[in-house]
Amino acid sequence: MVSAPCSREAPSMQPSIRAVHRLALAAGLLAGSLLAAGCATTAASSAAAVPAASPTAVAPEPGFVPVARYGRYTLVELVPEPAQRDLLQQAVEVSIPPMLDASVGDAMRHVLLRSGYRLCDAVEAATLYALPLPAAHLRLGPLMLRDALLTLAGPAWELSVDDLTRQVCFSRHGAPTFLSANPPGTATPVPDADRPEELQP
């Protein structure tokens, strides 16, 4: 007896389109439920993290410095610069216009033009203001405003500042050295080493 081949075909190994759609739908539903559950959990924890508003203001820490963000990587401190707190610390660079009869007072007024200060009209400083301006002082800086004023005045004068009226005044340090007992052209007598001095009782 001879057997005839079977006409039945073997099942195919490829899944049907309906099965693929069912699998994709199940994966989508699973992903959607995970995302929804994750968002709900995050929202609940962030809502719980917000403290209740208190009626009293909380004082910042002593070392706290407020900052503002400018751009992605730039933080700027919200505090005034030292030169904005103490105006005499501001940097100045001055070229005084060359005039034939420029005086120290003219140069000081020019330095103080946009500084926020003004020169006082003290009688004692009138002699300083009337002095001719040295050629070395026609260009100053960059210096702090205080140093520029002291450079113009010279070592014989002391700077005093009235912050209430924002006036700058100058007074003499002490008696000038050339006003000693001997006039400037005479020599000071030196005791002779050969001659003994008399002692006063």
C-alpha positions as CSV (number, residue, x, y, z in Angstrom):
1,M,0.0,0.0,0.0
2,V,1.2,3.3,-1.0
3,S,0.4,6.3,1.0
4,A,-0.5,9.6,-0.5
5,P,1.1,12.8,0.6
6,C,-0.8,14.9,3.1
7,S,-2.4,18.0,1.7
8,R,-2.5,19.8,4.9
9,E,0.0,22.7,5.2
10,A,2.1,23.5,8.2
11,P,1.1,26.5,10.2
12,S,3.1,29.6,9.2
13,M,5.6,31.1,11.5
14,Q,4.7,34.7,10.8
15,P,2.2,36.3,13.2
16,S,-0.9,37.7,11.7
17,I,-1.5,41.5,11.5
18,R,-4.2,41.3,14.1
19,A,-1.8,39.8,16.6
20,V,0.7,42.6,15.9
21,H,-2.0,45.2,16.5
22,R,-3.1,43.6,19.7
23,L,0.5,43.4,21.0
24,A,1.1,47.1,20.1
25,L,-2.1,48.1,21.8
26,A,-1.2,46.2,25.0
27,A,2.2,47.8,25.1
28,G,0.8,51.3,24.5
29,L,-1.8,50.9,27.3
30,L,0.9,49.7,29.7
31,A,3.2,52.6,28.9
32,G,0.3,55.1,29.2
33,S,-0.7,53.7,32.6
34,L,2.9,53.9,33.8
35,L,3.3,57.5,32.7
36,A,-0.1,58.5,34.2
37,A,0.9,56.9,37.5
38,G,4.3,58.5,37.5
39,C,2.9,62.0,36.8
40,A,0.3,61.6,39.5
41,T,2.9,60.6,42.1
42,T,5.2,63.5,41.1
43,A,2.4,66.0,41.3
44,A,1.4,64.8,44.8
45,S,4.9,65.0,46.2
46,S,5.6,68.5,44.8
47,A,2.3,69.7,46.2
48,A,3.2,68.3,49.6
49,A,6.7,70.0,49.4
50,V,5.3,73.5,49.2
51,P,5.2,75.0,52.8
52,A,2.3,76.9,54.0
53,A,2.7,80.7,53.9
54,S,3.7,82.1,57.2
55,P,2.7,85.6,58.3
56,T,6.2,86.5,59.4
57,A,9.0,87.2,57.0
58,V,12.0,84.9,57.2
59,A,15.3,86.7,57.6
60,P,18.0,85.5,55.2
61,E,21.1,83.9,56.5
62,P,24.0,86.2,57.4
63,G,26.2,84.9,54.5
64,F,23.3,84.9,52.0
65,V,23.9,86.9,48.8
66,P,21.0,87.3,46.5
67,V,21.7,86.6,42.8
68,A,19.9,87.0,39.5
69,R,20.4,84.6,36.5
70,Y,21.5,86.2,33.3
71,G,21.8,83.5,30.6
72,R,22.5,79.9,31.1
73,Y,25.7,80.0,33.0
74,T,25.8,83.5,34.5
75,L,24.8,84.5,38.0
76,V,25.0,88.1,39.0
77,E,25.1,89.2,42.7
78,L,22.5,91.7,43.6
79,V,24.7,93.8,45.8
80,P,26.2,97.3,45.1
81,E,29.9,97.5,44.1
82,P,32.3,98.9,46.7
83,A,32.8,102.1,44.6
84,Q,29.0,102.6,44.7
85,R,28.9,102.4,48.5
86,D,31.9,104.6,49.1
87,L,32.1,107.1,46.2
88,L,35.7,108.0,47.0
89,Q,36.7,104.5,46.0
90,Q,35.5,105.0,42.4
91,A,38.2,104.7,39.8
92,V,38.9,107.9,37.8
93,E,41.1,108.5,34.8
94,V,41.4,112.2,34.0
95,S,43.1,114.2,31.4
96,I,42.9,117.8,32.5
97,P,42.6,120.2,29.6
98,P,45.8,122.1,29.2
99,M,45.1,125.7,30.0
100,L,47.7,128.5,30.3
101,D,46.7,129.4,33.9
102,A,45.3,126.0,35.2
103,S,45.4,125.9,39.0
104,V,45.1,123.0,41.5
105,G,41.6,124.2,42.2
106,D,40.6,124.0,38.5
107,A,42.0,120.4,38.3
108,M,40.2,119.3,41.5
109,R,36.9,120.7,40.2
110,H,37.5,118.8,36.9
111,V,38.2,115.6,38.8
112,L,35.1,116.0,40.9
113,L,32.8,116.8,37.9
114,R,30.7,113.5,37.8
115,S,31.8,112.0,41.1
116,G,28.9,113.1,43.2
117,Y,31.2,115.4,45.3
118,R,32.0,119.1,45.1
119,L,34.9,121.2,46.3
120,C,34.2,123.3,49.4
121,D,35.0,127.0,49.6
122,A,37.1,127.0,52.7
123,V,39.2,130.1,53.3
124,E,42.1,127.9,54.5
125,A,42.2,125.9,51.3
126,A,42.1,129.0,49.0
127,T,45.9,129.0,49.0
128,L,45.9,125.4,47.8
129,Y,43.3,126.1,45.1
130,A,45.3,129.1,43.8
131,L,48.6,127.1,43.3
132,P,49.6,126.5,39.7
133,L,49.0,123.0,38.4
134,P,52.2,121.0,37.8
135,A,52.6,119.5,34.4
136,A,52.9,116.0,35.9
137,H,49.3,116.3,37.1
138,L,47.7,117.0,33.7
139,R,47.0,113.2,33.3
140,L,46.0,111.2,36.3
141,G,44.9,107.6,36.6
142,P,43.5,105.2,36.7
143,L,43.3,106.0,40.4
144,M,40.7,105.9,43.1
145,L,39.1,109.3,43.5
146,R,40.6,109.8,47.0
147,D,44.1,109.1,45.7
148,A,43.6,111.5,42.8
149,L,42.6,114.3,45.1
150,L,45.4,113.6,47.5
151,T,47.9,113.6,44.6
152,L,46.7,116.9,43.4
153,A,46.8,118.4,46.9
154,G,50.2,117.1,47.8
155,P,51.6,115.8,51.2
156,A,51.1,119.1,53.1
157,W,47.3,118.9,52.9
158,E,44.8,116.6,54.6
159,L,41.6,115.5,52.9
160,S,38.3,115.8,54.8
161,V,35.0,114.7,53.4
162,D,31.5,115.7,54.5
163,D,29.3,112.8,53.4
164,L,26.1,114.7,54.4
165,T,26.6,117.5,51.9
166,R,29.1,115.5,49.7
167,Q,31.7,118.2,50.0
168,V,35.5,117.6,49.8
169,C,37.7,120.0,51.8
170,F,41.4,120.3,52.5
171,S,43.2,121.5,55.6
172,R,46.9,121.8,56.4
173,H,48.5,118.8,58.1
174,G,50.5,121.1,60.4
175,A,52.8,124.0,60.3
176,P,54.9,124.0,57.1
177,T,58.5,123.1,57.6
178,F,59.8,126.2,56.0
179,L,58.2,128.4,58.7
180,S,60.8,127.4,61.3
181,A,62.7,129.9,63.5
182,N,65.2,130.4,60.7
183,P,64.2,131.9,57.3
184,P,64.6,129.6,54.3
185,G,67.8,131.1,53.1
186,T,69.8,131.0,56.3
187,A,71.7,128.1,57.7
188,T,71.0,126.6,61.1
189,P,73.9,127.2,63.5
190,V,75.7,123.9,64.4
191,P,77.4,123.8,67.8
192,D,81.2,123.8,67.5
193,A,82.7,120.6,68.8
194,D,85.9,122.3,69.9
195,R,84.2,124.9,72.1
196,P,82.4,123.7,75.3
197,E,78.9,125.0,75.8
198,E,77.8,126.7,78.9
199,L,75.3,124.9,81.0
200,Q,72.4,126.8,82.4
201,P,71.4,126.1,86.0
